[in-house]
Amino acid sequence: MFLSSKLKELRRLKGVKQEDLAKYCEIAVSAIGHYETGRRIPNSDLVKKFAQYFDIEFDTFYDVEPQEKDVVSKLLDELIEKGYIEDPDKISDIVVKMIMDAVKIDIRKRQLDKGRCDII
């Protein structure tokens, strides 16, 4: 489950209004709507605020293993550094999902390749 759907799910399960979460995070109410629909993606500081508000672990918002998260983070940093991503706050959940899926596939392929080498 990605950040947008997880944020919306948590907010509804806890009976929290967008206005309340926005006030806690010191952002516009419309920003919460954008994050919940995947039109925008919050930076890591804001995700930490969400986690604090809901009293959950930061990683709960991301359906990735720690190894995968590190690779995705490094990849995003590299894309930003090289200028492929101009405004990281405007990366959609779809783009992040594609990157995470590619990383998961690559990691699993390497694990399989390593497993084959160990067998032979």
Secondary structure by P-SEA (a helix, b strand, c coil): ccaaaaaaaaaaaacccaaaaaaaacccaaaaaaaaaccccccaaaaaaaaaaacccccccccccaaaaaaaaaaaaaaaaaccccccccccaaaaaaaaaaaaaaaaaaaaaaaaaaac
